[in-house]
Amino acid sequence: MHMTARFFLSLGNVFFSLLLGAVALGFFWMYFPDLTLQLFKWAGTLRESLLSSAWSARYEVALRLFVDERQIVYMGFVLATRIVVGLIIVLVSRFLGGKAEQEFPI
């Protein structure tokens, strides 16, 4: 039962992160459209600089398939929200005096 709960908690954490990243991107787009446009332009520049290298056709097709401006910006928001949520959890646990359990006590 413990392993099943861990699996579903980690799966829920990933789903929550993807959802929270999408919500953060939506709010950022609504309140800061100019900055959002700059993020997309920067992601396009990053994509083009990555694809301008001399890749073989097999790798370039995969990169063109998986590297897109929308995906770069979205994953940036997902990572940023994961960092913020992690910091909030650490601060709350420190404030409440909680002590993190060791995964593998030695």
ROPA-277174 format. One record per atom (N, C-alpha, C, O, CB): x, y, z; residue in three letters. Coordinates in steps of 0.001 Angstrom, whole numbers, padded with zeros to 6 digits, always signed. Glycine has a CB too. Layout:
BEGIN
XYZALA
...
//
This chain:
BEGIN
+000823-001192+000000MET
+000000+000000+000000MET
+000868+001258+000000MET
+000530+002249-000647MET
-000937-000003+001206MET
+001960+001217+000708HIS
+002850+002367+000798HIS
+003411+002732-000568HIS
+003485+003911-000912HIS
+003986+002086+001774HIS
+003806+001732-001349MET
+004356+001993-002684MET
+003292+002562-003610MET
+003588+003437-004423MET
+004943+000709-003285MET
+002064+002082-003502THR
+000984+002596-004340THR
+000700+004060-004009THR
+000498+004877-004908THR
-000289+001750-004158THR
+000685+004384-002727ALA
+000439+005770-002325ALA
+001559+006678-002827ALA
+001298+007783-003305ALA
+000313+005876-000791ALA
+002784+006223-002721ARG
+003907+007031-003222ARG
+003796+007251-004724ARG
+004059+008346-005220ARG
+005247+006356-002890ARG
+003406+006204-005442PHE
+003271+006323-006893PHE
+002217+007357-007242PHE
+002462+008231-008073PHE
+002915+004966-007521PHE
+001044+007272-006620PHE
-000023+008202-006954PHE
+000264+009617-006457PHE
-000165+010585-007085PHE
-001330+007712-006378PHE
+000981+009755-005340LEU
+001369+011088-004892LEU
+002361+011724-005863LEU
+002256+012913-006166LEU
+001974+011022-003486LEU
+003318+010945-006350SER
+004272+011513-007304SER
+003599+011822-008631SER
+003914+012828-009267SER
+005446+010556-007522SER
+002678+010967-009055LEU
+001932+011234-010285LEU
+001070+012480-010130LEU
+000968+013289-011053LEU
+001058+010027-010660LEU
+000457+012632-008979GLY
-000335+013829-008708GLY
+000521+015072-008666GLY
+000095+016143-009096GLY
-001081+013682-007407GLY
+001732+014932-008148ASN
+002655+016063-008092ASN
+003022+016520-009496ASN
+003056+017721-009764ASN
+003921+015690-007307ASN
+003294+015586-010389VAL
+003619+015939-011771VAL
+002415+016594-012442VAL
+002559+017619-013109VAL
+004063+014689-012565VAL
+001239+016014-012272PHE
+000026+016583-012875PHE
-000232+017985-012331PHE
-000560+018899-013088PHE
-001197+015672-012605PHE
-000080+018153-011008PHE
-000286+019465-010388PHE
+000712+020477-010927PHE
+000355+021632-011157PHE
-000165+019368-008861PHE
+001953+020064-011131SER
+002973+020966-011657SER
+002642+021410-013082SER
+002787+022585-013417SER
+004343+020292-011624SER
+002202+020481-013910LEU
+001829+020836-015283LEU
+000630+021776-015302LEU
+000592+022726-016084LEU
+001517+019576-016097LEU
-000338+021511-014449LEU
-001521+022360-014379LEU
-001176+023744-013836LEU
-001628+024756-014371LEU
-002592+021706-013507LEU
-000375+023784-012775LEU
+000015+025064-012189LEU
+000884+025882-013153LEU
+000776+027107-013197LEU
+000766+024832-010874LEU
+001743+025205-013923GLY
+002535+025903-014928GLY
+001664+026520-016012GLY
+001929+027632-016467GLY
+003535+024956-015552GLY
+000627+025802-016427ALA
-000293+026337-017440ALA
-001070+027533-016896ALA
-001275+028520-017603ALA
-001272+025244-017912ALA
-001497+027443-015649VAL
-002220+028565-015034VAL
-001298+029776-014893VAL
-001708+030907-015158VAL
-002788+028159-013647VAL
-000061+029538-014478ALA
+000899+030639-014342ALA
+001173+031292-015687ALA
+001243+032518-015778ALA
+002211+030137-013727ALA
+001330+030483-016738LEU
+001535+031029-018075LEU
+000326+031847-018515LEU
+000478+032912-019112LEU
+001808+029902-019078LEU
-000869+031353-018224GLY
-002085+032097-018575GLY
-002178+033434-017861GLY
-002503+034446-018482GLY
-003308+031271-018255GLY
-001896+033450-016558PHE
-001912+034702-015816PHE
-000830+035655-016309PHE
-001067+036855-016447PHE
-001735+034435-014329PHE
+000345+035124-016571PHE
+001439+035953-017070PHE
+001069+036567-018416PHE
+001358+037736-018674PHE
+002730+035127-017196PHE
+000427+035768-019272TRP
+000000+036238-020581TRP
-001070+037332-020454TRP
-001059+038304-021209TRP
-000532+035066-021414TRP
-001987+037168-019503MET
-003056+038147-019346MET
-002551+039473-018776MET
-002983+040543-019204MET
-004140+037585-018451MET
-001633+039396-017809TYR
-001202+040608-017114TYR
+000080+041219-017671TYR
+000322+042413-017494TYR
-001009+040307-015666TYR
+000898+040419-018339PHE
+002158+040918-018894PHE
+002323+040448-020345PHE
+003223+039658-020629PHE
+003360+040444-018031PHE
+001478+040912-021262PRO
+001555+040409-022637PRO
+002862+040769-023341PRO
+003356+039994-024159PRO
+000398+040945-023438PRO
+003426+041937-023030ASP
+004686+042325-023672ASP
+005827+041414-023245ASP
+006630+040989-024076ASP
+005031+043778-023340ASP
+005900+041111-021952LEU
+006938+040203-021470LEU
+006738+038780-021998LEU
+007703+038069-022282LEU
+006958+040193-019945LEU
+005479+038380-022123THR
+005193+037056-022670THR
+005658+036968-024113THR
+006223+035955-024527THR
+003694+036739-022575THR
+005424+038021-024877LEU
+005900+038046-026257LEU
+007414+037973-026304LEU
+007973+037280-027154LEU
+005411+039304-026972LEU
+008086+038677-025405GLN
+009544+038614-025353GLN
+010031+037211-025000GLN
+011037+036753-025541GLN
+010080+039624-024341GLN
+009329+036526-024100LEU
+009691+035143-023765LEU
+009574+034227-024981LEU
+010437+033384-025220LEU
+008802+034619-022629LEU
+008505+034402-025738PHE
+008329+033573-026929PHE
+009382+033884-027991PHE
+009865+032980-028673PHE
+006930+033774-027509PHE
+009738+035164-028130LYS
+010796+035519-029078LYS
+012130+034947-028648LYS
+012896+034460-029479LYS
+010903+037032-029220LYS
+012418+035002-027341TRP
+013657+034430-026824TRP
+013672+032916-027046TRP
+014702+032354-027418TRP
+013822+034759-025322TRP
+012539+032258-026820ALA
+012455+030818-027036ALA
+012656+030482-028512ALA
+013268+029463-028834ALA
+011103+030279-026545ALA
+012151+031322-029410GLY
+012383+031109-030840GLY
+013840+031251-031202GLY
+014363+030496-032021GLY
+011563+032076-031656GLY
+014505+032234-030582THR
+015940+032399-030811THR
+016713+031191-030287THR
+017642+030710-030935THR
+016449+033687-030139THR
+016328+030715-029127LEU
+016963+029526-028557LEU
+016757+028314-029455LEU
+017680+027531-029677LEU
+016412+029242-027156LEU
+015546+028165-029968ARG
+015237+027041-030865ARG
+016088+027109-032122ARG
+016672+026108-032538ARG
+013742+027035-031240ARG
+016157+028278-032721GLU
+016921+028408-033959GLU
+018413+028208-033737GLU
+019090+027615-034577GLU
+016676+029764-034580GLU
+018929+028696-032619SER
+020352+028484-032360SER
+020648+027012-032097SER
+021723+026519-032439SER
+020811+029333-031172SER
+019708+026324-031497LEU
+019887+024894-031270LEU
+019815+024111-032572LEU
+020569+023160-032776LEU
+018840+024378-030295LEU
+018909+024513-033448LEU
+018727+023784-034705LEU
+019731+024192-035781LEU
+019857+023505-036794LEU
+017326+023999-035221LEU
+020440+025287-035580SER
+021382+025729-036604SER
+022679+024926-036583SER
+023494+025047-037498SER
+021690+027200-036421SER
+022876+024120-035566SER
+024075+023279-035514SER
+023993+022205-036591SER
+022924+021931-037137SER
+024241+022633-034111SER
+025128+021611-036881ALA
+025185+020580-037925ALA
+024747+019237-037347ALA
+025577+018438-036913ALA
+026619+020473-038523ALA
+023456+019000-037346TRP
+022898+017743-036865TRP
+022679+016818-038046TRP
+022491+017277-039173TRP
+021575+017974-036094TRP
+022701+015540-037797SER
+022300+014613-038851SER
+020787+014722-039003SER
+020097+015214-038110SER
+022741+013134-038526SER
+020286+014266-040126ALA
+018856+014402-040421ALA
+017997+013712-039364ALA
+016926+014209-039017ALA
+018543+013822-041804ALA
+018455+012576-038851ARG
+017687+011839-037836ARG
+017490+012686-036577ARG
+016387+012748-036034ARG
+018398+010516-037476ARG
+018560+013337-036117TYR
+018472+014116-034893TYR
+017752+015439-035118TYR
+017018+015905-034247TYR
+019858+014367-034334TYR
+017957+016040-036274GLU
+017299+017316-036533GLU
+015784+017169-036622GLU
+015048+018043-036166GLU
+017833+017926-037816GLU
+015319+016073-037205VAL
+013869+015839-037266VAL
+013308+015704-035853VAL
+012260+016270-035546VAL
+013547+014567-038103VAL
+013998+014957-034993ALA
+013531+014787-033615ALA
+013549+016117-032877ALA
+012617+016425-032134ALA
+014398+013755-032870ALA
+014600+016911-033073LEU
+014666+018213-032409LEU
+013557+019134-032892LEU
+012929+019826-032091LEU
+016025+018865-032647LEU
+013316+019147-034187ARG
+012237+019996-034715ARG
+010878+019551-034202ARG
+009972+020367-034033ARG
+012242+019978-036246ARG
+010738+018259-033955LEU
+009475+017730-033440LEU
+009268+018125-031984LEU
+008162+018501-031594LEU
+009436+016206-033581LEU
+010317+018044-031183PHE
+010164+018231-029745PHE
+010505+019618-029239PHE
+010072+019992-028149PHE
+011001+017256-029041PHE
+011261+020388-029990VAL
+011675+021716-029530VAL
+010836+022759-030251VAL
+011009+022997-031447VAL
+013201+021957-029777VAL
+009937+023369-029516ASP
+009047+024376-030066ASP
+009007+025544-029089ASP
+009230+025353-027894ASP
+007615+023796-030324ASP
+008731+026732-029569GLU
+008708+027901-028702GLU
+007704+027743-027571GLU
+007991+028073-026420GLU
+008388+029143-029508GLU
+006533+027238-027908ARG
+005495+027061-026884ARG
+005937+026102-025801ARG
+005707+026334-024615ARG
+004206+026560-027515ARG
+006578+025016-026222GLN
+007032+024026-025243GLN
+008146+024568-024361GLN
+008184+024288-023163GLN
+007506+022767-025951GLN
+009044+025336-024941ILE
+010141+025910-024158ILE
+009593+026861-023101ILE
+009987+026788-021937ILE
+011141+026647-025076ILE
+008694+027745-023493VAL
+008133+028713-022549VAL
+007294+027994-021489VAL
+007394+028311-020304VAL
+007276+029766-023294VAL
+006476+027038-021903TYR
+005635+026294-020963TYR
+006472+025523-019951TYR
+006179+025552-018756TYR
+004721+025333-021718TYR
+007503+024839-020413MET
+008355+024098-019483MET
+009105+025037-018540MET
+009378+024682-017393MET
+009350+023231-020254MET
+009435+026226-019019GLY
+010038+027222-018138GLY
+009090+027609-017013GLY
+009506+027740-015862GLY
+010440+028460-018932GLY
+007818+027793-017345PHE
+006833+028122-016318PHE
+006599+026942-015380PHE
+006421+027140-014178PHE
+005513+028548-016965PHE
+006597+025730-015902VAL
+006434+024550-015048VAL
+007598+024457-014065VAL
+007386+024224-012875VAL
+006342+023258-015903VAL
+008813+024636-014548LEU
+009976+024589-013659LEU
+009938+025713-012627LEU
+010245+025496-011455LEU
+011268+024674-014474LEU
+009564+026902-013060ALA
+009499+028031-012125ALA
+008449+027789-011040ALA
+008699+028068-009868ALA
+009185+029334-012881ALA
+007283+027276-011415THR
+006255+027018-010410THR
+006665+025872-009484THR
+006330+025892-008300THR
+004917+026697-011087THR
+007381+024877-010002ARG
+007874+023800-009125ARG
+008866+024342-008112ARG
+008852+023930-006953ARG
+008531+022680-009953ARG
+009724+025257-008530ILE
+010690+025858-007616ILE
+009968+026682-006555ILE
+010290+026582-005371ILE
+011697+026737-008388ILE
+008999+027490-006965VAL
+008260+028325-006021VAL
+007485+027457-005029VAL
+007513+027723-003827VAL
+007298+029268-006773VAL
+006802+026436-005510VAL
+006050+025551-004615VAL
+007001+024827-003662VAL
+006688+024674-002481VAL
+005223+024526-005429VAL
+008148+024383-004152GLY
+009128+023735-003293GLY
+009633+024661-002206GLY
+009771+024253-001053GLY
+010286+023235-004112GLY
+009912+025919-002568LEU
+010357+026889-001569LEU
+009269+027179-000543LEU
+009553+027331+000645LEU
+010787+028185-002246LEU
+008039+027253-000999ILE
+006929+027481-000059ILE
+006806+026303+000901ILE
+006603+026499+002099ILE
+005592+027695-000823ILE
+006924+025100+000393ILE
+006837+023917+001260ILE
+007968+023912+002278ILE
+007748+023593+003446ILE
+006874+022624+000422ILE
+009179+024262+001847VAL
+010312+024310+002775VAL
+010080+025374+003839VAL
+010310+025122+005023VAL
+011626+024590+002017VAL
+009628+026561+003434LEU
+009396+027636+004402LEU
+008287+027281+005386LEU
+008411+027545+006582LEU
+009048+028932+003676LEU
+007220+026692+004899VAL
+006118+026305+005785VAL
+006566+025219+006751VAL
+006222+025262+007932VAL
+004907+025821+004967VAL
+007323+024254+006270SER
+007775+023190+007164SER
+008755+023730+008205SER
+008745+023283+009352SER
+008429+022057+006360SER
+009592+024678+007819ARG
+010506+025308+008792ARG
+009719+026133+009808ARG
+010028+026129+010999ARG
+011546+026206+008067ARG
+008698+026841+009322PHE
+007887+027678+010203PHE
+007102+026839+011197PHE
+006974+027207+012365PHE
+006935+028539+009387PHE
+006580+025718+010735LEU
+005808+024847+011615LEU
+006689+023946+012467LEU
+006193+023218+013328LEU
+004863+024005+010802LEU
+007982+023995+012231GLY
+008897+023204+013034GLY
+008978+021760+012611GLY
+009478+020918+013357GLY
+008502+023272+014452GLY
+008495+021466+011430GLY
+008551+020094+010936GLY
+009965+019706+010573GLY
+010774+020541+010170GLY
+007640+019919+009734GLY
+010244+018448+010720LYS
+011565+017940+010392LYS
+011401+016934+009268LYS
+010603+016003+009369LYS
+012262+017299+011636LYS
+012147+017120+008212ALA
+012040+016222+007065ALA
+012535+014834+007458ALA
+013546+014685+008145ALA
+012845+016768+005855ALA
+011802+013832+007008GLU
+012215+012450+007264GLU
+013317+012056+006302GLU
+013329+012459+005139GLU
+011020+011483+007138GLU
+014234+011266+006808GLN
+015252+010758+005937GLN
+014695+009574+005169GLN
+014017+008710+005726GLN
+016505+010371+006724GLN
+014994+009551+003881GLU
+014493+008478+003032GLU
+015147+007155+003392GLU
+014469+006144+003575GLU
+014736+008803+001560GLU
+016456+007170+003493PHE
+017220+005960+003796PHE
+018129+006251+004988PHE
+019272+006667+004800PHE
+018056+005486+002552PHE
+017652+006045+006186PRO
+018505+006335+007350PRO
+019722+005430+007376PRO
+019645+004235+007091PRO
+017713+006178+008653PRO
+020836+006030+007724ILE
+022084+005274+007758ILE
+022459+005000+009202ILE
+023484+004371+009466ILE
+023220+006035+007030ILE
//
